[in-house]
Amino acid sequence: MTNFAVPFALTTTGLIQTTTDPNQISGDRMESLIGTYPGERVMIPDYGVNIPSYLFSSNFDQEQDILSLQVQQAIADWEPSLTLNSVSVTSIEQEPGVSQIDIQYSLVSNSQTSTTNTATLLIGGTVIG
């Protein structure tokens, strides 16, 4: 399978940059899912996770479990090619409104599970990997 590279970029020859690496493709898809607010995609209004509503909550420590469940449900709904192993949501004390979500998942292909990957996203900031 060949997908567009994320973020979108052009090669030095002006072609659209693509990737065939299944780990890169799954990481890009995970980043897209977690980084998209529901309703942001016009033709797929349920796609994404409602993370912004939790970031500045005064009860964020208590709502981490709810956010974790929402991430798990979104992955189950939109990424059937991945097996979710764990989701961990933590706030970053030094930066209000920035949280870290660690997602461990395995790629499923041809009825075999490959190695476990970890996607770490700084919500309100950047994607680490």
TIRO-2110 file (N, C-alpha, C; in Angstrom, 1 decimal):
// TIRO-2110
0.8, -1.2, 0.0, N, 1, A
0.0, 0.0, 0.0, CA, 1, A
0.9, 1.2, 0.0, C, 1, A
0.5, 2.2, -0.8, N, 2, A
1.2, 3.5, -0.8, CA, 2, A
0.3, 4.6, -0.4, C, 2, A
0.7, 5.4, 0.5, N, 3, A
0.0, 6.6, 1.0, CA, 3, A
0.7, 7.9, 0.9, C, 3, A
0.0, 9.0, 0.9, N, 4, A
0.7, 10.3, 0.9, CA, 4, A
1.4, 10.4, 2.3, C, 4, A
2.6, 11.0, 2.2, N, 5, A
3.3, 11.2, 3.5, CA, 5, A
2.6, 12.3, 4.3, C, 5, A
2.7, 12.2, 5.6, N, 6, A
2.1, 13.2, 6.5, CA, 6, A
3.2, 13.7, 7.3, C, 6, A
3.4, 15.1, 7.4, N, 7, A
2.6, 16.1, 6.7, CA, 7, A
2.8, 16.1, 5.2, C, 7, A
1.8, 16.6, 4.5, N, 8, A
1.9, 16.7, 3.1, CA, 8, A
3.1, 17.4, 2.7, C, 8, A
3.9, 16.9, 1.7, N, 9, A
5.1, 17.5, 1.2, CA, 9, A
5.4, 17.1, -0.2, C, 9, A
6.2, 17.9, -0.9, N, 10, A
6.6, 17.6, -2.2, CA, 10, A
8.1, 17.1, -2.2, C, 10, A
8.4, 16.3, -3.2, N, 11, A
9.8, 15.9, -3.3, CA, 11, A
10.6, 17.0, -4.0, C, 11, A
11.8, 16.8, -4.1, N, 12, A
12.7, 17.8, -4.8, CA, 12, A
12.3, 18.0, -6.3, C, 12, A
11.7, 16.9, -6.8, N, 13, A
11.3, 17.0, -8.2, CA, 13, A
9.9, 17.5, -8.4, C, 13, A
9.2, 17.9, -7.3, N, 14, A
7.9, 18.4, -7.4, CA, 14, A
6.7, 17.4, -7.3, C, 14, A
7.1, 16.2, -7.1, N, 15, A
6.0, 15.1, -7.0, CA, 15, A
5.5, 15.1, -5.5, C, 15, A
4.4, 14.5, -5.3, N, 16, A
3.8, 14.4, -4.0, CA, 16, A
4.6, 13.3, -3.3, C, 16, A
5.1, 13.6, -2.1, N, 17, A
5.9, 12.6, -1.3, CA, 17, A
4.9, 11.5, -0.8, C, 17, A
5.4, 10.3, -1.0, N, 18, A
4.6, 9.1, -0.5, CA, 18, A
5.4, 8.2, 0.3, C, 18, A
4.7, 7.2, 1.0, N, 19, A
5.4, 6.2, 1.8, CA, 19, A
4.8, 4.9, 1.6, C, 19, A
5.5, 3.8, 1.7, N, 20, A
5.0, 2.4, 1.6, CA, 20, A
5.3, 1.7, 2.9, C, 20, A
5.9, 2.4, 3.9, N, 21, A
6.3, 1.8, 5.2, CA, 21, A
5.0, 1.7, 6.0, C, 21, A
4.6, 0.4, 6.4, N, 22, A
3.4, 0.3, 7.1, CA, 22, A
3.4, 0.9, 8.5, C, 22, A
4.6, 1.0, 9.1, N, 23, A
4.7, 1.7, 10.4, CA, 23, A
4.5, 3.2, 10.3, C, 23, A
5.0, 3.7, 9.2, N, 24, A
4.8, 5.2, 9.0, CA, 24, A
3.4, 5.5, 8.6, C, 24, A
2.7, 4.6, 7.8, N, 25, A
1.3, 4.8, 7.5, CA, 25, A
0.4, 4.7, 8.7, C, 25, A
0.6, 3.7, 9.5, N, 26, A
-0.2, 3.6, 10.7, CA, 26, A
0.0, 4.8, 11.7, C, 26, A
1.3, 5.2, 11.8, N, 27, A
1.6, 6.4, 12.7, CA, 27, A
0.9, 7.6, 12.2, C, 27, A
0.9, 7.8, 10.8, N, 28, A
0.3, 9.0, 10.2, CA, 28, A
-1.2, 8.9, 10.4, C, 28, A
-1.8, 7.8, 10.3, N, 29, A
-3.3, 7.6, 10.5, CA, 29, A
-3.6, 7.9, 11.9, C, 29, A
-2.8, 7.4, 12.9, N, 30, A
-3.1, 7.6, 14.3, CA, 30, A
-3.0, 9.1, 14.6, C, 30, A
-2.0, 9.8, 14.1, N, 31, A
-1.8, 11.2, 14.3, CA, 31, A
-3.0, 12.0, 13.7, C, 31, A
-3.5, 11.6, 12.6, N, 32, A
-4.7, 12.2, 12.0, CA, 32, A
-5.9, 12.0, 12.8, C, 32, A
-6.1, 10.8, 13.3, N, 33, A
-7.3, 10.5, 14.1, CA, 33, A
-7.3, 11.3, 15.4, C, 33, A
-6.2, 11.3, 16.1, N, 34, A
-6.2, 11.9, 17.4, CA, 34, A
-6.1, 13.4, 17.3, C, 34, A
-5.6, 13.9, 16.2, N, 35, A
-5.5, 15.4, 16.0, CA, 35, A
-6.7, 16.0, 15.4, C, 35, A
-7.7, 15.2, 15.1, N, 36, A
-8.9, 15.8, 14.4, CA, 36, A
-10.0, 15.9, 15.4, C, 36, A
-10.6, 17.1, 15.4, N, 37, A
-11.8, 17.3, 16.3, CA, 37, A
-13.0, 16.8, 15.5, C, 37, A
-13.9, 16.1, 16.2, N, 38, A
-15.2, 15.6, 15.6, CA, 38, A
-15.9, 16.8, 14.9, C, 38, A
-16.4, 16.6, 13.7, N, 39, A
-17.0, 17.6, 13.0, CA, 39, A
-16.1, 18.4, 12.1, C, 39, A
-14.8, 18.2, 12.2, N, 40, A
-13.8, 18.9, 11.4, CA, 40, A
-13.8, 18.4, 10.0, C, 40, A
-14.1, 17.1, 9.8, N, 41, A
-14.1, 16.5, 8.4, CA, 41, A
-15.6, 16.6, 8.0, C, 41, A
-15.9, 17.3, 6.9, N, 42, A
-17.2, 17.5, 6.5, CA, 42, A
-18.0, 16.2, 6.2, C, 42, A
-17.3, 15.3, 5.4, N, 43, A
-18.0, 14.1, 5.0, CA, 43, A
-18.0, 13.0, 6.0, C, 43, A
-17.2, 13.2, 7.1, N, 44, A
-17.1, 12.2, 8.1, CA, 44, A
-17.2, 12.9, 9.5, C, 44, A
-18.3, 13.4, 9.9, N, 45, A
-18.4, 14.2, 11.1, CA, 45, A
-18.1, 13.5, 12.4, C, 45, A
-18.1, 12.2, 12.5, N, 46, A
-17.8, 11.5, 13.7, CA, 46, A
-16.4, 11.1, 13.9, C, 46, A
-15.6, 11.4, 12.8, N, 47, A
-14.1, 11.1, 12.8, CA, 47, A
-13.4, 12.0, 13.8, C, 47, A
-12.5, 11.5, 14.7, N, 48, A
-11.7, 12.2, 15.5, CA, 48, A
-12.0, 12.0, 17.0, C, 48, A
-11.3, 12.8, 17.8, N, 49, A
-11.5, 12.7, 19.3, CA, 49, A
-11.6, 14.1, 19.8, C, 49, A
-12.6, 14.3, 20.8, N, 50, A
-12.9, 15.6, 21.3, CA, 50, A
-11.9, 15.9, 22.4, C, 50, A
-10.7, 16.1, 22.1, N, 51, A
-9.6, 16.3, 23.1, CA, 51, A
-9.7, 17.8, 23.6, C, 51, A
-9.9, 18.8, 22.8, N, 52, A
-9.9, 20.2, 23.3, CA, 52, A
-10.8, 20.5, 24.4, C, 52, A
-11.9, 19.7, 24.5, N, 53, A
-12.9, 20.0, 25.6, CA, 53, A
-12.3, 19.6, 27.0, C, 53, A
-11.3, 18.8, 27.0, N, 54, A
-10.7, 18.3, 28.3, CA, 54, A
-9.5, 19.1, 28.7, C, 54, A
-8.8, 19.7, 27.8, N, 55, A
-7.4, 20.2, 28.1, CA, 55, A
-7.4, 21.2, 29.2, C, 55, A
-8.3, 22.1, 29.2, N, 56, A
-8.3, 23.2, 30.2, CA, 56, A
-9.3, 23.0, 31.3, C, 56, A
-9.8, 21.8, 31.4, N, 57, A
-10.8, 21.4, 32.5, CA, 57, A
-10.1, 21.5, 33.8, C, 57, A
-10.8, 22.0, 34.8, N, 58, A
-10.3, 22.1, 36.2, CA, 58, A
-10.2, 20.7, 36.8, C, 58, A
-10.9, 19.7, 36.2, N, 59, A
-10.9, 18.3, 36.7, CA, 59, A
-10.2, 17.4, 35.7, C, 59, A
-9.1, 17.9, 35.1, N, 60, A
-8.5, 17.1, 34.0, CA, 60, A
-7.9, 15.8, 34.6, C, 60, A
-7.4, 15.8, 35.8, N, 61, A
-6.9, 14.5, 36.4, CA, 61, A
-8.0, 13.5, 36.4, C, 61, A
-9.2, 13.9, 36.8, N, 62, A
-10.3, 12.9, 36.8, CA, 62, A
-10.8, 12.5, 35.5, C, 62, A
-10.7, 13.4, 34.5, N, 63, A
-11.2, 13.2, 33.2, CA, 63, A
-10.2, 12.5, 32.2, C, 63, A
-9.0, 12.2, 32.7, N, 64, A
-8.1, 11.5, 31.9, CA, 64, A
-8.6, 10.1, 31.5, C, 64, A
-9.3, 9.4, 32.4, N, 65, A
-9.9, 8.1, 32.1, CA, 65, A
-10.9, 8.2, 31.0, C, 65, A
-11.7, 9.2, 31.0, N, 66, A
-12.8, 9.4, 30.0, CA, 66, A
-12.1, 9.7, 28.7, C, 66, A
-11.1, 10.5, 28.6, N, 67, A
-10.4, 10.8, 27.4, CA, 67, A
-9.7, 9.6, 26.9, C, 67, A
-9.1, 8.8, 27.7, N, 68, A
-8.5, 7.5, 27.3, CA, 68, A
-9.5, 6.6, 26.7, C, 68, A
-10.7, 6.5, 27.3, N, 69, A
-11.8, 5.7, 26.7, CA, 69, A
-12.2, 6.2, 25.3, C, 69, A
-12.3, 7.5, 25.2, N, 70, A
-12.6, 8.1, 23.9, CA, 70, A
-11.6, 7.8, 22.8, C, 70, A
-10.3, 7.8, 23.2, N, 71, A
-9.3, 7.5, 22.2, CA, 71, A
-9.4, 6.0, 21.9, C, 71, A
-9.6, 5.1, 22.8, N, 72, A
-9.8, 3.7, 22.6, CA, 72, A
-11.0, 3.5, 21.6, C, 72, A
-12.1, 4.1, 21.8, N, 73, A
-13.3, 3.9, 21.0, CA, 73, A
-13.0, 4.5, 19.6, C, 73, A
-12.3, 5.6, 19.5, N, 74, A
-12.0, 6.1, 18.1, CA, 74, A
-11.1, 5.2, 17.3, C, 74, A
-10.2, 4.6, 18.0, N, 75, A
-9.3, 3.7, 17.3, CA, 75, A
-10.0, 2.4, 16.9, C, 75, A
-10.9, 1.9, 17.8, N, 76, A
-11.7, 0.7, 17.5, CA, 76, A
-12.6, 1.0, 16.3, C, 76, A
-13.2, 2.2, 16.2, N, 77, A
-14.1, 2.6, 15.1, CA, 77, A
-13.4, 2.9, 13.8, C, 77, A
-12.3, 3.5, 13.8, N, 78, A
-11.7, 4.1, 12.6, CA, 78, A
-10.4, 3.4, 12.2, C, 78, A
-9.8, 2.6, 13.0, N, 79, A
-8.5, 1.9, 12.6, CA, 79, A
-8.6, 0.4, 12.9, C, 79, A
-9.4, -0.3, 12.1, N, 80, A
-9.5, -1.7, 12.3, CA, 80, A
-8.2, -2.5, 12.0, C, 80, A
-7.3, -1.9, 11.3, N, 81, A
-6.0, -2.6, 11.0, CA, 81, A
-5.0, -2.6, 12.2, C, 81, A
-5.4, -1.9, 13.3, N, 82, A
-4.6, -1.8, 14.4, CA, 82, A
-5.1, -2.6, 15.6, C, 82, A
-4.3, -3.2, 16.4, N, 83, A
-4.7, -3.8, 17.7, CA, 83, A
-4.2, -2.9, 18.8, C, 83, A
-5.1, -2.3, 19.5, N, 84, A
-4.7, -1.4, 20.6, CA, 84, A
-4.2, -2.2, 21.8, C, 84, A
-3.0, -1.9, 22.3, N, 85, A
-2.5, -2.5, 23.5, CA, 85, A
-2.7, -1.7, 24.8, C, 85, A
-2.5, -0.4, 24.7, N, 86, A
-2.7, 0.5, 25.8, CA, 86, A
-2.8, 1.9, 25.4, C, 86, A
-3.5, 2.7, 26.2, N, 87, A
-3.6, 4.2, 26.1, CA, 87, A
-3.3, 4.8, 27.4, C, 87, A
-2.4, 5.8, 27.4, N, 88, A
-2.1, 6.5, 28.7, CA, 88, A
-2.2, 8.0, 28.4, C, 88, A
-2.9, 8.7, 29.2, N, 89, A
-3.1, 10.1, 29.1, CA, 89, A
-2.5, 10.8, 30.3, C, 89, A
-1.6, 11.7, 30.1, N, 90, A
-1.0, 12.4, 31.3, CA, 90, A
-1.0, 13.9, 30.9, C, 90, A
-1.1, 14.8, 31.9, N, 91, A
-1.0, 16.2, 31.7, CA, 91, A
0.5, 16.6, 32.0, C, 91, A
0.9, 17.6, 31.3, N, 92, A
2.3, 18.1, 31.5, CA, 92, A
2.2, 19.4, 32.4, C, 92, A
2.6, 19.2, 33.6, N, 93, A
2.4, 20.3, 34.7, CA, 93, A
3.0, 21.6, 34.2, C, 93, A
4.1, 21.7, 33.6, N, 94, A
4.8, 22.9, 33.2, CA, 94, A
4.0, 23.7, 32.1, C, 94, A
3.2, 23.0, 31.4, N, 95, A
2.5, 23.6, 30.2, CA, 95, A
1.0, 23.4, 30.3, C, 95, A
0.2, 24.3, 30.8, N, 96, A
-1.2, 24.2, 30.9, CA, 96, A
-1.8, 24.0, 29.5, C, 96, A
-2.7, 23.1, 29.4, N, 97, A
-3.4, 22.9, 28.1, CA, 97, A
-2.6, 21.9, 27.2, C, 97, A
-1.5, 21.4, 27.7, N, 98, A
-0.8, 20.4, 26.9, CA, 98, A
-0.8, 19.1, 27.6, C, 98, A
-1.2, 18.0, 26.9, N, 99, A
-1.3, 16.7, 27.5, CA, 99, A
-0.5, 15.7, 26.6, C, 99, A
-0.1, 14.7, 27.2, N, 100, A
0.7, 13.6, 26.4, CA, 100, A
-0.2, 12.4, 26.4, C, 100, A
-0.4, 11.9, 25.2, N, 101, A
-1.2, 10.6, 25.0, CA, 101, A
-0.2, 9.6, 24.4, C, 101, A
0.1, 8.5, 25.2, N, 102, A
0.9, 7.4, 24.7, CA, 102, A
0.0, 6.3, 24.3, C, 102, A
0.1, 5.9, 23.0, N, 103, A
-0.7, 4.8, 22.5, CA, 103, A
0.2, 3.7, 22.0, C, 103, A
0.0, 2.5, 22.6, N, 104, A
0.8, 1.4, 22.1, CA, 104, A
-0.2, 0.5, 21.3, C, 104, A
0.3, 0.2, 20.1, N, 105, A
-0.6, -0.6, 19.2, CA, 105, A
0.3, -1.5, 18.4, C, 105, A
-0.4, -2.5, 17.8, N, 106, A
0.3, -3.5, 16.9, CA, 106, A
-0.4, -3.4, 15.6, C, 106, A
0.3, -3.6, 14.5, N, 107, A
-0.3, -3.7, 13.2, CA, 107, A
-0.8, -5.1, 13.0, C, 107, A
-1.9, -5.2, 12.4, N, 108, A
-2.5, -6.5, 12.1, CA, 108, A
-2.5, -6.7, 10.5, C, 108, A
-1.8, -7.7, 10.0, N, 109, A
-1.9, -7.9, 8.6, CA, 109, A
-1.8, -9.4, 8.3, C, 109, A
-2.7, -9.9, 7.4, N, 110, A
-2.7, -11.3, 7.1, CA, 110, A
-2.8, -12.2, 8.3, C, 110, A
-3.6, -11.8, 9.2, N, 111, A
-3.9, -12.5, 10.5, CA, 111, A
-2.7, -12.7, 11.4, C, 111, A
-1.7, -11.9, 11.1, N, 112, A
-0.5, -12.0, 12.0, CA, 112, A
-0.3, -10.6, 12.6, C, 112, A
0.1, -10.6, 13.9, N, 113, A
0.4, -9.3, 14.6, CA, 113, A
1.9, -9.0, 14.5, C, 113, A
2.2, -7.8, 14.1, N, 114, A
3.6, -7.4, 14.0, CA, 114, A
4.1, -6.8, 15.3, C, 114, A
5.2, -6.2, 15.3, N, 115, A
5.8, -5.6, 16.5, CA, 115, A
4.9, -4.4, 17.0, C, 115, A
5.1, -4.2, 18.3, N, 116, A
4.3, -3.1, 18.9, CA, 116, A
5.0, -1.7, 18.6, C, 116, A
4.1, -0.8, 18.3, N, 117, A
4.6, 0.6, 18.1, CA, 117, A
4.0, 1.5, 19.2, C, 117, A
4.6, 2.6, 19.4, N, 118, A
4.1, 3.6, 20.4, CA, 118, A
4.0, 4.9, 19.7, C, 118, A
2.9, 5.5, 19.7, N, 119, A
2.7, 6.9, 19.2, CA, 119, A
2.5, 7.8, 20.4, C, 119, A
3.3, 8.8, 20.5, N, 120, A
3.3, 9.8, 21.6, CA, 120, A
2.9, 11.1, 21.0, C, 120, A
1.7, 11.6, 21.5, N, 121, A
1.2, 12.9, 20.9, CA, 121, A
1.2, 13.9, 22.1, C, 121, A
1.7, 15.1, 21.8, N, 122, A
1.5, 16.2, 22.8, CA, 122, A
0.3, 17.0, 22.3, C, 122, A
-0.8, 16.8, 22.9, N, 123, A
-2.0, 17.5, 22.5, CA, 123, A
-1.9, 19.0, 23.0, C, 123, A
-2.1, 19.9, 22.1, N, 124, A
-1.9, 21.3, 22.3, CA, 124, A
-0.6, 21.7, 21.9, C, 124, A
0.2, 20.7, 21.5, N, 125, A
1.6, 21.0, 21.1, CA, 125, A
1.9, 20.3, 19.8, C, 125, A
2.8, 19.3, 19.8, N, 126, A
3.2, 18.6, 18.6, CA, 126, A
3.2, 17.1, 18.8, C, 126, A
3.3, 16.4, 17.7, N, 127, A
3.4, 15.0, 17.7, CA, 127, A
4.8, 14.6, 17.8, C, 127, A
5.1, 13.8, 18.8, N, 128, A
6.5, 13.4, 19.0, CA, 128, A
6.9, 12.2, 18.2, C, 128, A
6.0, 11.3, 18.0, N, 129, A
6.3, 10.1, 17.2, CA, 129, A
5.3, 9.0, 17.3, C, 129, A
END
